[in-house]
Amino acid sequence: MAKRTPMRQCIACRAEKSKKELVRVIRTPEGEICIDKTGRMNGRGAYICPSTDCYSKAVKSKAIERALKVSISKEVYEQLSKEME
């Protein structure tokens, strides 16, 4: 029997892909916003495609803010865009 791969939905384009294909952005319990490279960090997470199109669409529509339930400053967005590359 094949092992099931967990599926997640991109918050920008709404495409459903496997968890490993997407990038996880989290809000830690301390309130810090960062990219979770391992996929196992504690905190509220949101998944996004690793493309600049999806990232810019998520920033423009404030999808990341809605998903993480927190307002995000411009500096944090700049940091996230550097990490997405």
PyMOL Python script that loads the backbone (N, CA, C, O; Angstrom):
from pymol import cmd

cmd.read_pdbstr("""\
ATOM      1  N   MET A   1       0.841  -1.183   0.000  1.00  0.00           N
ATOM      2  CA  MET A   1       0.000   0.000   0.000  1.00  0.00           C
ATOM      3  C   MET A   1       0.887   1.247   0.000  1.00  0.00           C
ATOM      4  O   MET A   1       1.804   1.356   0.814  1.00  0.00           O
ATOM      5  N   ALA A   2       0.622   2.168  -0.892  1.00  0.00           N
ATOM      6  CA  ALA A   2       1.427   3.386  -1.012  1.00  0.00           C
ATOM      7  C   ALA A   2       1.100   4.360   0.106  1.00  0.00           C
ATOM      8  O   ALA A   2      -0.043   4.471   0.551  1.00  0.00           O
ATOM      9  N   LYS A   3       2.119   5.052   0.540  1.00  0.00           N
ATOM     10  CA  LYS A   3       1.936   6.044   1.603  1.00  0.00           C
ATOM     11  C   LYS A   3       1.283   7.295   1.026  1.00  0.00           C
ATOM     12  O   LYS A   3       1.701   7.784  -0.024  1.00  0.00           O
ATOM     13  N   ARG A   4       0.265   7.816   1.702  1.00  0.00           N
ATOM     14  CA  ARG A   4      -0.429   9.019   1.238  1.00  0.00           C
ATOM     15  C   ARG A   4       0.421  10.249   1.480  1.00  0.00           C
ATOM     16  O   ARG A   4       1.013  10.406   2.548  1.00  0.00           O
ATOM     17  N   THR A   5       0.480  11.122   0.486  1.00  0.00           N
ATOM     18  CA  THR A   5       1.210  12.372   0.667  1.00  0.00           C
ATOM     19  C   THR A   5       0.231  13.444   1.128  1.00  0.00           C
ATOM     20  O   THR A   5      -0.852  13.573   0.558  1.00  0.00           O
ATOM     21  N   PRO A   6       0.593  14.217   2.154  1.00  0.00           N
ATOM     22  CA  PRO A   6      -0.308  15.264   2.614  1.00  0.00           C
ATOM     23  C   PRO A   6      -0.430  16.375   1.572  1.00  0.00           C
ATOM     24  O   PRO A   6       0.567  16.814   0.999  1.00  0.00           O
ATOM     25  N   MET A   7      -1.659  16.820   1.336  1.00  0.00           N
ATOM     26  CA  MET A   7      -1.930  17.866   0.355  1.00  0.00           C
ATOM     27  C   MET A   7      -2.267  19.163   1.090  1.00  0.00           C
ATOM     28  O   MET A   7      -2.937  19.150   2.123  1.00  0.00           O
ATOM     29  N   ARG A   8      -1.794  20.275   0.545  1.00  0.00           N
ATOM     30  CA  ARG A   8      -2.070  21.596   1.108  1.00  0.00           C
ATOM     31  C   ARG A   8      -2.463  22.533  -0.028  1.00  0.00           C
ATOM     32  O   ARG A   8      -2.159  22.271  -1.191  1.00  0.00           O
ATOM     33  N   GLN A   9      -3.141  23.624   0.316  1.00  0.00           N
ATOM     34  CA  GLN A   9      -3.605  24.579  -0.680  1.00  0.00           C
ATOM     35  C   GLN A   9      -2.808  25.870  -0.591  1.00  0.00           C
ATOM     36  O   GLN A   9      -2.604  26.405   0.499  1.00  0.00           O
ATOM     37  N   CYS A  10      -2.360  26.369  -1.730  1.00  0.00           N
ATOM     38  CA  CYS A  10      -1.637  27.638  -1.786  1.00  0.00           C
ATOM     39  C   CYS A  10      -2.616  28.760  -1.448  1.00  0.00           C
ATOM     40  O   CYS A  10      -3.726  28.796  -1.979  1.00  0.00           O
ATOM     41  N   ILE A  11      -2.208  29.675  -0.566  1.00  0.00           N
ATOM     42  CA  ILE A  11      -3.104  30.749  -0.158  1.00  0.00           C
ATOM     43  C   ILE A  11      -3.280  31.812  -1.233  1.00  0.00           C
ATOM     44  O   ILE A  11      -4.190  32.637  -1.140  1.00  0.00           O
ATOM     45  N   ALA A  12      -2.427  31.806  -2.252  1.00  0.00           N
ATOM     46  CA  ALA A  12      -2.511  32.815  -3.311  1.00  0.00           C
ATOM     47  C   ALA A  12      -3.306  32.304  -4.511  1.00  0.00           C
ATOM     48  O   ALA A  12      -4.311  32.906  -4.889  1.00  0.00           O
ATOM     49  N   CYS A  13      -2.869  31.209  -5.107  1.00  0.00           N
ATOM     50  CA  CYS A  13      -3.509  30.710  -6.328  1.00  0.00           C
ATOM     51  C   CYS A  13      -4.559  29.645  -6.051  1.00  0.00           C
ATOM     52  O   CYS A  13      -5.286  29.241  -6.959  1.00  0.00           O
ATOM     53  N   ARG A  14      -4.644  29.194  -4.824  1.00  0.00           N
ATOM     54  CA  ARG A  14      -5.626  28.204  -4.371  1.00  0.00           C
ATOM     55  C   ARG A  14      -5.436  26.825  -4.995  1.00  0.00           C
ATOM     56  O   ARG A  14      -6.343  25.995  -4.940  1.00  0.00           O
ATOM     57  N   ALA A  15      -4.275  26.571  -5.584  1.00  0.00           N
ATOM     58  CA  ALA A  15      -3.987  25.265  -6.168  1.00  0.00           C
ATOM     59  C   ALA A  15      -3.607  24.294  -5.058  1.00  0.00           C
ATOM     60  O   ALA A  15      -2.881  24.653  -4.130  1.00  0.00           O
ATOM     61  N   GLU A  16      -4.096  23.072  -5.157  1.00  0.00           N
ATOM     62  CA  GLU A  16      -3.783  22.059  -4.164  1.00  0.00           C
ATOM     63  C   GLU A  16      -2.596  21.237  -4.650  1.00  0.00           C
ATOM     64  O   GLU A  16      -2.636  20.632  -5.720  1.00  0.00           O
ATOM     65  N   LYS A  17      -1.539  21.228  -3.842  1.00  0.00           N
ATOM     66  CA  LYS A  17      -0.314  20.514  -4.186  1.00  0.00           C
ATOM     67  C   LYS A  17       0.151  19.731  -2.973  1.00  0.00           C
ATOM     68  O   LYS A  17      -0.378  19.888  -1.873  1.00  0.00           O
ATOM     69  N   SER A  18       1.156  18.879  -3.191  1.00  0.00           N
ATOM     70  CA  SER A  18       1.689  18.140  -2.050  1.00  0.00           C
ATOM     71  C   SER A  18       2.434  19.101  -1.121  1.00  0.00           C
ATOM     72  O   SER A  18       2.954  20.129  -1.553  1.00  0.00           O
ATOM     73  N   LYS A  19       2.471  18.751   0.131  1.00  0.00           N
ATOM     74  CA  LYS A  19       3.070  19.607   1.160  1.00  0.00           C
ATOM     75  C   LYS A  19       4.520  19.956   0.849  1.00  0.00           C
ATOM     76  O   LYS A  19       4.968  21.063   1.149  1.00  0.00           O
ATOM     77  N   LYS A  20       5.257  19.022   0.251  1.00  0.00           N
ATOM     78  CA  LYS A  20       6.675  19.243  -0.031  1.00  0.00           C
ATOM     79  C   LYS A  20       6.908  20.228  -1.168  1.00  0.00           C
ATOM     80  O   LYS A  20       7.992  20.803  -1.263  1.00  0.00           O
ATOM     81  N   GLU A  21       5.916  20.439  -2.035  1.00  0.00           N
ATOM     82  CA  GLU A  21       6.061  21.364  -3.159  1.00  0.00           C
ATOM     83  C   GLU A  21       5.857  22.817  -2.734  1.00  0.00           C
ATOM     84  O   GLU A  21       6.255  23.729  -3.458  1.00  0.00           O
ATOM     85  N   LEU A  22       5.252  23.045  -1.589  1.00  0.00           N
ATOM     86  CA  LEU A  22       4.907  24.386  -1.140  1.00  0.00           C
ATOM     87  C   LEU A  22       5.858  24.883  -0.056  1.00  0.00           C
ATOM     88  O   LEU A  22       6.548  24.093   0.588  1.00  0.00           O
ATOM     89  N   VAL A  23       5.887  26.193   0.135  1.00  0.00           N
ATOM     90  CA  VAL A  23       6.699  26.820   1.170  1.00  0.00           C
ATOM     91  C   VAL A  23       5.774  27.174   2.330  1.00  0.00           C
ATOM     92  O   VAL A  23       4.692  27.721   2.115  1.00  0.00           O
ATOM     93  N   ARG A  24       6.188  26.870   3.549  1.00  0.00           N
ATOM     94  CA  ARG A  24       5.366  27.151   4.726  1.00  0.00           C
ATOM     95  C   ARG A  24       5.849  28.419   5.406  1.00  0.00           C
ATOM     96  O   ARG A  24       7.018  28.532   5.776  1.00  0.00           O
ATOM     97  N   VAL A  25       4.941  29.373   5.567  1.00  0.00           N
ATOM     98  CA  VAL A  25       5.211  30.610   6.288  1.00  0.00           C
ATOM     99  C   VAL A  25       4.481  30.480   7.616  1.00  0.00           C
ATOM    100  O   VAL A  25       3.297  30.144   7.642  1.00  0.00           O
ATOM    101  N   ILE A  26       5.180  30.745   8.727  1.00  0.00           N
ATOM    102  CA  ILE A  26       4.547  30.559  10.031  1.00  0.00           C
ATOM    103  C   ILE A  26       4.609  31.817  10.888  1.00  0.00           C
ATOM    104  O   ILE A  26       5.455  32.691  10.704  1.00  0.00           O
ATOM    105  N   ARG A  27       3.673  31.867  11.836  1.00  0.00           N
ATOM    106  CA  ARG A  27       3.716  32.844  12.922  1.00  0.00           C
ATOM    107  C   ARG A  27       4.017  32.033  14.166  1.00  0.00           C
ATOM    108  O   ARG A  27       3.210  31.207  14.593  1.00  0.00           O
ATOM    109  N   THR A  28       5.184  32.274  14.747  1.00  0.00           N
ATOM    110  CA  THR A  28       5.596  31.528  15.933  1.00  0.00           C
ATOM    111  C   THR A  28       4.756  31.953  17.134  1.00  0.00           C
ATOM    112  O   THR A  28       4.099  32.993  17.084  1.00  0.00           O
ATOM    113  N   PRO A  29       4.764  31.175  18.203  1.00  0.00           N
ATOM    114  CA  PRO A  29       4.037  31.573  19.419  1.00  0.00           C
ATOM    115  C   PRO A  29       4.500  32.917  19.979  1.00  0.00           C
ATOM    116  O   PRO A  29       3.750  33.576  20.699  1.00  0.00           O
ATOM    117  N   GLU A  30       5.730  33.331  19.654  1.00  0.00           N
ATOM    118  CA  GLU A  30       6.245  34.626  20.103  1.00  0.00           C
ATOM    119  C   GLU A  30       5.772  35.764  19.202  1.00  0.00           C
ATOM    120  O   GLU A  30       5.979  36.932  19.532  1.00  0.00           O
ATOM    121  N   GLY A  31       5.134  35.442  18.056  1.00  0.00           N
ATOM    122  CA  GLY A  31       4.618  36.452  17.148  1.00  0.00           C
ATOM    123  C   GLY A  31       5.530  36.784  15.989  1.00  0.00           C
ATOM    124  O   GLY A  31       5.247  37.710  15.228  1.00  0.00           O
ATOM    125  N   GLU A  32       6.622  36.048  15.836  1.00  0.00           N
ATOM    126  CA  GLU A  32       7.569  36.288  14.746  1.00  0.00           C
ATOM    127  C   GLU A  32       7.072  35.589  13.477  1.00  0.00           C
ATOM    128  O   GLU A  32       6.537  34.482  13.540  1.00  0.00           O
ATOM    129  N   ILE A  33       7.254  36.245  12.328  1.00  0.00           N
ATOM    130  CA  ILE A  33       6.872  35.668  11.035  1.00  0.00           C
ATOM    131  C   ILE A  33       8.140  35.177  10.347  1.00  0.00           C
ATOM    132  O   ILE A  33       9.095  35.937  10.188  1.00  0.00           O
ATOM    133  N   CYS A  34       8.155  33.905   9.936  1.00  0.00           N
ATOM    134  CA  CYS A  34       9.335  33.368   9.262  1.00  0.00           C
ATOM    135  C   CYS A  34       8.933  32.218   8.352  1.00  0.00           C
ATOM    136  O   CYS A  34       7.798  31.743   8.387  1.00  0.00           O
ATOM    137  N   ILE A  35       9.889  31.780   7.536  1.00  0.00           N
ATOM    138  CA  ILE A  35       9.678  30.632   6.649  1.00  0.00           C
ATOM    139  C   ILE A  35      10.164  29.378   7.359  1.00  0.00           C
ATOM    140  O   ILE A  35      11.277  29.326   7.882  1.00  0.00           O
ATOM    141  N   ASP A  36       9.304  28.374   7.363  1.00  0.00           N
ATOM    142  CA  ASP A  36       9.608  27.102   8.008  1.00  0.00           C
ATOM    143  C   ASP A  36      10.160  26.148   6.958  1.00  0.00           C
ATOM    144  O   ASP A  36       9.404  25.582   6.168  1.00  0.00           O
ATOM    145  N   LYS A  37      11.458  25.973   6.951  1.00  0.00           N
ATOM    146  CA  LYS A  37      12.095  25.114   5.957  1.00  0.00           C
ATOM    147  C   LYS A  37      11.879  23.628   6.261  1.00  0.00           C
ATOM    148  O   LYS A  37      11.872  22.810   5.341  1.00  0.00           O
ATOM    149  N   THR A  38      11.704  23.269   7.534  1.00  0.00           N
ATOM    150  CA  THR A  38      11.542  21.872   7.910  1.00  0.00           C
ATOM    151  C   THR A  38      10.093  21.412   7.816  1.00  0.00           C
ATOM    152  O   THR A  38       9.834  20.225   7.616  1.00  0.00           O
ATOM    153  N   GLY A  39       9.152  22.331   7.955  1.00  0.00           N
ATOM    154  CA  GLY A  39       7.742  21.961   7.935  1.00  0.00           C
ATOM    155  C   GLY A  39       7.253  21.446   9.267  1.00  0.00           C
ATOM    156  O   GLY A  39       6.147  20.911   9.349  1.00  0.00           O
ATOM    157  N   ARG A  40       8.055  21.595  10.328  1.00  0.00           N
ATOM    158  CA  ARG A  40       7.704  21.043  11.632  1.00  0.00           C
ATOM    159  C   ARG A  40       7.755  22.049  12.778  1.00  0.00           C
ATOM    160  O   ARG A  40       7.555  21.677  13.935  1.00  0.00           O
ATOM    161  N   MET A  41       8.022  23.315  12.471  1.00  0.00           N
ATOM    162  CA  MET A  41       8.120  24.306  13.544  1.00  0.00           C
ATOM    163  C   MET A  41       6.749  24.571  14.152  1.00  0.00           C
ATOM    164  O   MET A  41       5.727  24.438  13.479  1.00  0.00           O
ATOM    165  N   ASN A  42       6.732  24.947  15.433  1.00  0.00           N
ATOM    166  CA  ASN A  42       5.494  25.271  16.113  1.00  0.00           C
ATOM    167  C   ASN A  42       4.975  26.611  15.626  1.00  0.00           C
ATOM    168  O   ASN A  42       5.749  27.524  15.340  1.00  0.00           O
ATOM    169  N   GLY A  43       3.680  26.719  15.537  1.00  0.00           N
ATOM    170  CA  GLY A  43       3.070  27.980  15.166  1.00  0.00           C
ATOM    171  C   GLY A  43       2.006  27.805  14.102  1.00  0.00           C
ATOM    172  O   GLY A  43       1.832  26.723  13.542  1.00  0.00           O
ATOM    173  N   ARG A  44       1.305  28.881  13.839  1.00  0.00           N
ATOM    174  CA  ARG A  44       0.263  28.880  12.823  1.00  0.00           C
ATOM    175  C   ARG A  44       0.906  29.002  11.454  1.00  0.00           C
ATOM    176  O   ARG A  44       1.727  29.891  11.231  1.00  0.00           O
ATOM    177  N   GLY A  45       0.546  28.127  10.542  1.00  0.00           N
ATOM    178  CA  GLY A  45       1.202  28.090   9.241  1.00  0.00           C
ATOM    179  C   GLY A  45       0.283  28.383   8.076  1.00  0.00           C
ATOM    180  O   GLY A  45      -0.931  28.190   8.153  1.00  0.00           O
ATOM    181  N   ALA A  46       0.880  28.848   7.001  1.00  0.00           N
ATOM    182  CA  ALA A  46       0.198  29.069   5.732  1.00  0.00           C
ATOM    183  C   ALA A  46       1.127  28.598   4.628  1.00  0.00           C
ATOM    184  O   ALA A  46       2.342  28.778   4.713  1.00  0.00           O
ATOM    185  N   TYR A  47       0.564  27.998   3.598  1.00  0.00           N
ATOM    186  CA  TYR A  47       1.369  27.446   2.513  1.00  0.00           C
ATOM    187  C   TYR A  47       1.231  28.295   1.266  1.00  0.00           C
ATOM    188  O   TYR A  47       0.153  28.800   0.954  1.00  0.00           O
ATOM    189  N   ILE A  48       2.350  28.446   0.555  1.00  0.00           N
ATOM    190  CA  ILE A  48       2.373  29.255  -0.663  1.00  0.00           C
ATOM    191  C   ILE A  48       3.318  28.605  -1.674  1.00  0.00           C
ATOM    192  O   ILE A  48       4.329  28.010  -1.301  1.00  0.00           O
ATOM    193  N   CYS A  49       2.976  28.727  -2.958  1.00  0.00           N
ATOM    194  CA  CYS A  49       3.832  28.191  -4.021  1.00  0.00           C
ATOM    195  C   CYS A  49       5.164  28.941  -4.019  1.00  0.00           C
ATOM    196  O   CYS A  49       5.190  30.133  -3.715  1.00  0.00           O
ATOM    197  N   PRO A  50       6.260  28.276  -4.348  1.00  0.00           N
ATOM    198  CA  PRO A  50       7.572  28.931  -4.344  1.00  0.00           C
ATOM    199  C   PRO A  50       7.824  29.764  -5.601  1.00  0.00           C
ATOM    200  O   PRO A  50       8.931  29.741  -6.139  1.00  0.00           O
ATOM    201  N   SER A  51       6.822  30.495  -6.072  1.00  0.00           N
ATOM    202  CA  SER A  51       6.988  31.340  -7.254  1.00  0.00           C
ATOM    203  C   SER A  51       6.776  32.802  -6.871  1.00  0.00           C
ATOM    204  O   SER A  51       6.047  33.112  -5.928  1.00  0.00           O
ATOM    205  N   THR A  52       7.417  33.681  -7.609  1.00  0.00           N
ATOM    206  CA  THR A  52       7.279  35.109  -7.317  1.00  0.00           C
ATOM    207  C   THR A  52       5.866  35.598  -7.647  1.00  0.00           C
ATOM    208  O   THR A  52       5.378  36.540  -7.023  1.00  0.00           O
ATOM    209  N   ASP A  53       5.207  34.965  -8.620  1.00  0.00           N
ATOM    210  CA  ASP A  53       3.838  35.354  -8.965  1.00  0.00           C
ATOM    211  C   ASP A  53       2.891  35.115  -7.792  1.00  0.00           C
ATOM    212  O   ASP A  53       2.110  35.994  -7.428  1.00  0.00           O
ATOM    213  N   CYS A  54       2.966  33.930  -7.206  1.00  0.00           N
ATOM    214  CA  CYS A  54       2.094  33.615  -6.073  1.00  0.00           C
ATOM    215  C   CYS A  54       2.434  34.482  -4.869  1.00  0.00           C
ATOM    216  O   CYS A  54       1.538  34.918  -4.146  1.00  0.00           O
ATOM    217  N   TYR A  55       3.716  34.733  -4.651  1.00  0.00           N
ATOM    218  CA  TYR A  55       4.099  35.553  -3.510  1.00  0.00           C
ATOM    219  C   TYR A  55       3.568  36.977  -3.658  1.00  0.00           C
ATOM    220  O   TYR A  55       3.009  37.533  -2.712  1.00  0.00           O
ATOM    221  N   SER A  56       3.741  37.568  -4.844  1.00  0.00           N
ATOM    222  CA  SER A  56       3.266  38.941  -5.049  1.00  0.00           C
ATOM    223  C   SER A  56       1.744  39.012  -4.979  1.00  0.00           C
ATOM    224  O   SER A  56       1.195  40.007  -4.505  1.00  0.00           O
ATOM    225  N   LYS A  57       1.060  37.977  -5.441  1.00  0.00           N
ATOM    226  CA  LYS A  57      -0.405  37.935  -5.362  1.00  0.00           C
ATOM    227  C   LYS A  57      -0.858  37.838  -3.904  1.00  0.00           C
ATOM    228  O   LYS A  57      -1.839  38.471  -3.513  1.00  0.00           O
ATOM    229  N   ALA A  58      -0.140  37.043  -3.097  1.00  0.00           N
ATOM    230  CA  ALA A  58      -0.478  36.899  -1.678  1.00  0.00           C
ATOM    231  C   ALA A  58      -0.240  38.192  -0.919  1.00  0.00           C
ATOM    232  O   ALA A  58      -1.007  38.528  -0.017  1.00  0.00           O
ATOM    233  N   VAL A  59       0.818  38.928  -1.269  1.00  0.00           N
ATOM    234  CA  VAL A  59       1.110  40.204  -0.611  1.00  0.00           C
ATOM    235  C   VAL A  59       0.048  41.231  -0.988  1.00  0.00           C
ATOM    236  O   VAL A  59      -0.457  41.950  -0.126  1.00  0.00           O
ATOM    237  N   LYS A  60      -0.292  41.300  -2.272  1.00  0.00           N
ATOM    238  CA  LYS A  60      -1.257  42.282  -2.753  1.00  0.00           C
ATOM    239  C   LYS A  60      -2.646  42.067  -2.141  1.00  0.00           C
ATOM    240  O   LYS A  60      -3.323  43.029  -1.778  1.00  0.00           O
ATOM    241  N   SER A  61      -3.061  40.809  -2.030  1.00  0.00           N
ATOM    242  CA  SER A  61      -4.389  40.509  -1.495  1.00  0.00           C
ATOM    243  C   SER A  61      -4.406  40.344   0.027  1.00  0.00           C
ATOM    244  O   SER A  61      -5.454  40.101   0.624  1.00  0.00           O
ATOM    245  N   LYS A  62      -3.226  40.481   0.645  1.00  0.00           N
ATOM    246  CA  LYS A  62      -3.067  40.316   2.101  1.00  0.00           C
ATOM    247  C   LYS A  62      -3.496  38.924   2.580  1.00  0.00           C
ATOM    248  O   LYS A  62      -4.011  38.765   3.687  1.00  0.00           O
ATOM    249  N   ALA A  63      -3.276  37.929   1.729  1.00  0.00           N
ATOM    250  CA  ALA A  63      -3.651  36.556   2.055  1.00  0.00           C
ATOM    251  C   ALA A  63      -2.809  36.000   3.198  1.00  0.00           C
ATOM    252  O   ALA A  63      -3.304  35.221   4.012  1.00  0.00           O
ATOM    253  N   ILE A  64      -1.541  36.396   3.261  1.00  0.00           N
ATOM    254  CA  ILE A  64      -0.667  35.916   4.337  1.00  0.00           C
ATOM    255  C   ILE A  64      -1.144  36.458   5.672  1.00  0.00           C
ATOM    256  O   ILE A  64      -1.176  35.731   6.666  1.00  0.00           O
ATOM    257  N   GLU A  65      -1.517  37.734   5.700  1.00  0.00           N
ATOM    258  CA  GLU A  65      -2.012  38.342   6.934  1.00  0.00           C
ATOM    259  C   GLU A  65      -3.286  37.652   7.407  1.00  0.00           C
ATOM    260  O   GLU A  65      -3.438  37.377   8.597  1.00  0.00           O
ATOM    261  N   ARG A  66      -4.203  37.371   6.480  1.00  0.00           N
ATOM    262  CA  ARG A  66      -5.455  36.708   6.859  1.00  0.00           C
ATOM    263  C   ARG A  66      -5.206  35.297   7.371  1.00  0.00           C
ATOM    264  O   ARG A  66      -5.800  34.872   8.362  1.00  0.00           O
ATOM    265  N   ALA A  67      -4.317  34.569   6.682  1.00  0.00           N
ATOM    266  CA  ALA A  67      -4.056  33.176   7.056  1.00  0.00           C
ATOM    267  C   ALA A  67      -3.377  33.074   8.424  1.00  0.00           C
ATOM    268  O   ALA A  67      -3.672  32.170   9.205  1.00  0.00           O
ATOM    269  N   LEU A  68      -2.467  34.010   8.704  1.00  0.00           N
ATOM    270  CA  LEU A  68      -1.735  33.961   9.973  1.00  0.00           C
ATOM    271  C   LEU A  68      -2.423  34.767  11.079  1.00  0.00           C
ATOM    272  O   LEU A  68      -1.995  34.736  12.233  1.00  0.00           O
ATOM    273  N   LYS A  69      -3.480  35.481  10.723  1.00  0.00           N
ATOM    274  CA  LYS A  69      -4.266  36.278  11.674  1.00  0.00           C
ATOM    275  C   LYS A  69      -3.411  37.295  12.411  1.00  0.00           C
ATOM    276  O   LYS A  69      -3.471  37.405  13.635  1.00  0.00           O
ATOM    277  N   VAL A  70      -2.601  38.049  11.638  1.00  0.00           N
ATOM    278  CA  VAL A  70      -1.724  39.077  12.210  1.00  0.00           C
ATOM    279  C   VAL A  70      -1.406  40.093  11.118  1.00  0.00           C
ATOM    280  O   VAL A  70      -1.365  39.745   9.937  1.00  0.00           O
ATOM    281  N   SER A  71      -1.180  41.347  11.507  1.00  0.00           N
ATOM    282  CA  SER A  71      -0.761  42.337  10.503  1.00  0.00           C
ATOM    283  C   SER A  71       0.757  42.237  10.338  1.00  0.00           C
ATOM    284  O   SER A  71       1.484  42.010  11.305  1.00  0.00           O
ATOM    285  N   ILE A  72       1.219  42.410   9.107  1.00  0.00           N
ATOM    286  CA  ILE A  72       2.629  42.206   8.787  1.00  0.00           C
ATOM    287  C   ILE A  72       3.212  43.511   8.267  1.00  0.00           C
ATOM    288  O   ILE A  72       2.618  44.171   7.415  1.00  0.00           O
ATOM    289  N   SER A  73       4.380  43.879   8.788  1.00  0.00           N
ATOM    290  CA  SER A  73       5.026  45.123   8.373  1.00  0.00           C
ATOM    291  C   SER A  73       5.749  44.934   7.040  1.00  0.00           C
ATOM    292  O   SER A  73       5.984  43.810   6.597  1.00  0.00           O
ATOM    293  N   LYS A  74       6.090  46.047   6.417  1.00  0.00           N
ATOM    294  CA  LYS A  74       6.776  46.032   5.121  1.00  0.00           C
ATOM    295  C   LYS A  74       8.140  45.352   5.226  1.00  0.00           C
ATOM    296  O   LYS A  74       8.557  44.652   4.304  1.00  0.00           O
ATOM    297  N   GLU A  75       8.840  45.557   6.352  1.00  0.00           N
ATOM    298  CA  GLU A  75      10.162  44.953   6.541  1.00  0.00           C
ATOM    299  C   GLU A  75      10.081  43.428   6.543  1.00  0.00           C
ATOM    300  O   GLU A  75      10.948  42.753   5.988  1.00  0.00           O
ATOM    301  N   VAL A  76       9.035  42.892   7.171  1.00  0.00           N
ATOM    302  CA  VAL A  76       8.872  41.437   7.219  1.00  0.00           C
ATOM    303  C   VAL A  76       8.595  40.896   5.818  1.00  0.00           C
ATOM    304  O   VAL A  76       9.111  39.842   5.445  1.00  0.00           O
ATOM    305  N   TYR A  77       7.777  41.618   5.036  1.00  0.00           N
ATOM    306  CA  TYR A  77       7.523  41.195   3.654  1.00  0.00           C
ATOM    307  C   TYR A  77       8.812  41.180   2.842  1.00  0.00           C
ATOM    308  O   TYR A  77       9.033  40.268   2.045  1.00  0.00           O
ATOM    309  N   GLU A  78       9.666  42.187   3.039  1.00  0.00           N
ATOM    310  CA  GLU A  78      10.941  42.232   2.321  1.00  0.00           C
ATOM    311  C   GLU A  78      11.830  41.061   2.714  1.00  0.00           C
ATOM    312  O   GLU A  78      12.486  40.459   1.864  1.00  0.00           O
ATOM    313  N   GLN A  79      11.850  40.738   4.009  1.00  0.00           N
ATOM    314  CA  GLN A  79      12.635  39.596   4.494  1.00  0.00           C
ATOM    315  C   GLN A  79      12.112  38.304   3.894  1.00  0.00           C
ATOM    316  O   GLN A  79      12.896  37.456   3.468  1.00  0.00           O
ATOM    317  N   LEU A  80      10.796  38.143   3.855  1.00  0.00           N
ATOM    318  CA  LEU A  80      10.198  36.927   3.291  1.00  0.00           C
ATOM    319  C   LEU A  80      10.514  36.801   1.801  1.00  0.00           C
ATOM    320  O   LEU A  80      10.788  35.703   1.316  1.00  0.00           O
ATOM    321  N   SER A  81      10.477  37.912   1.080  1.00  0.00           N
ATOM    322  CA  SER A  81      10.757  37.833  -0.358  1.00  0.00           C
ATOM    323  C   SER A  81      12.198  37.416  -0.614  1.00  0.00           C
ATOM    324  O   SER A  81      12.471  36.694  -1.572  1.00  0.00           O
ATOM    325  N   LYS A  82      13.128  37.866   0.237  1.00  0.00           N
ATOM    326  CA  LYS A  82      14.546  37.453   0.097  1.00  0.00           C
ATOM    327  C   LYS A  82      14.682  35.948   0.363  1.00  0.00           C
ATOM    328  O   LYS A  82      15.431  35.256  -0.326  1.00  0.00           O
ATOM    329  N   GLU A  83      13.953  35.453   1.366  1.00  0.00           N
ATOM    330  CA  GLU A  83      14.039  34.033   1.711  1.00  0.00           C
ATOM    331  C   GLU A  83      13.363  33.161   0.662  1.00  0.00           C
ATOM    332  O   GLU A  83      13.739  32.002   0.486  1.00  0.00           O
ATOM    333  N   MET A  84      12.366  33.708  -0.039  1.00  0.00           N
ATOM    334  CA  MET A  84      11.636  32.926  -1.054  1.00  0.00           C
ATOM    335  C   MET A  84      12.513  32.671  -2.276  1.00  0.00           C
ATOM    336  O   MET A  84      12.274  31.698  -2.991  1.00  0.00           O
ATOM    337  N   GLU A  85      13.514  33.500  -2.544  1.00  0.00           N
ATOM    338  CA  GLU A  85      14.363  33.348  -3.729  1.00  0.00           C
ATOM    339  C   GLU A  85      15.329  32.243  -3.636  1.00  0.00           C
ATOM    340  O   GLU A  85      16.098  32.016  -4.570  1.00  0.00           O
TER     341      GLU A  85
END
""", "prot")
cmd.dss("prot")
cmd.show_as("cartoon", "prot")
cmd.util.cbc("prot")
cmd.orient("prot")
